[in-house]
Amino acid sequence: MKLGVYTAILHDRPLPQALDVIKSLGLEAAEINSGGFLPPVHIPIDDILSSQSARDDYLGIFADKGISLAGLNANGNPLHPNPAIGKPQADSLRRTIRAAGALGQTRVVTMSGLPGGDPASSVPNWIVNAWNSGALDVLEYQWNEVAVPFWREIDQLAADNGVKVAIEMHPQNLVFSPPTMLELIERTGAENIGAEMDPSHLFWQGMDPVAAVKHLGPVVFHAAAKDVRINRNANIYGVLDNRFRRLGVDEERTSLGGHEYANEWPKDSAWDFVALGRGHDTAFWTDFLHALHDVDPEMAVNIEHEDVSLGAIEGLEVAAGVLREAAASVRQ
């Protein structure tokens, strides 16, 4: 298996220095953000698409550092009904697929996206529990009128470029669970679209990531190593806790495209993203890697660090220690 880091957490330093960090962690691979919600800090997309020498130079950086390039990541909402957000993020995914093909990469990570509830909508509409017929009407519009045509196009583009697109099953997207992942494949007939298995979002929804890997089997193309801790506050607030605070224009905030920004996390949260081992022990991560290995012994598994209680390097060190220990059992 290829164990590495998704380098968005290291955007504060140039790519060669980010790769040095990965090497120091005893890991061997890097997944590079190539657009979507975040700017492509560690990859010159325009140059990659237009110049063979630029591609050779870029791959040479990885070769010099002894680190493998293990995937491009263009997480965003390509189905957003606001064209100021949806169109550039869809275009970013298309460019990423072409860049991956040009670099000889076979994995692109993204999200399925989420449309509005009808053709007049300007904001996405996530149907969480379709107990009423109106909710099913919304879902049929979202799937048939928006998602299916787009993802059929992406499936063909991926095929043309020798790429597999791995969708992170993320809430506030049409695909947020194994059943919805399979629904996308069934509705589109896709052969080049599958899952990026990120346990964190499955954990807080109450799913078992190991069971999910076994359920999806060969549909799992790629994986993230990211943990979640469920807090006692979940007993009162539930996991669909909506107590977020809008950040002001004078506060540091992350753009999600257009005029949308990430909100401040609840201080007494129901659950939190944490470094590996702080939510689920090494035994879980060993089982998780075993399940992935059974699907594909060459599976790439990249740490995604979002534990706000730890700095970037400290959090990566904690996560890498757990991941290396888990992998040692798999490799025996």
QUIURPE-V804143 format. One line per field, one symbol per residue. ss: DSSP state (@ for helix, = for strand, . for the rest). phi: phi as a letter, one per 30 degrees, with the letter a starting at -180 (. if undefined). A space follows every 50 residues. Layout:
ss = ???
phi = ???
This chain:
ss = .=====@@@@....@@@@@@@@@@....=====...........@@@@@@ .@@@@@@@@@@@@@@..======.........@@@@@@@@@@@@@@@@@@ @@@...====......................@@@@@@@@@@@@@@@@@@ @@@@@@@@@@...=====.........@@@@@@@@@@@....======@@ @@@@....@@@@@@@@@@@======.====...@@@@.......=..... ....===..==..=......====.......@@@@@@@@@@@@@@....= ===........@@@@@@@@@@@@@@@@@@@@.
phi = .ccabddedcddbdeedddddedddicbbbccdbkidcdddcadeedddc bdddddddddddddcicddbjcbbdacdceddddcddddddddddddddd edcidcbbcacdibdddadddcbdbcddbddcdddddddddddddcdddd ddddedddddcibccccddceibdcbaedddddddddcidcbbaccdcde ddeddjccddddddddhdddcabccbcbcdcddddcdidcdcdccddddc cdacdcjhccbdcddedcddabdbdejccbdeeddddddedddddadced bcdccbdddbdededddddddddddddddddd
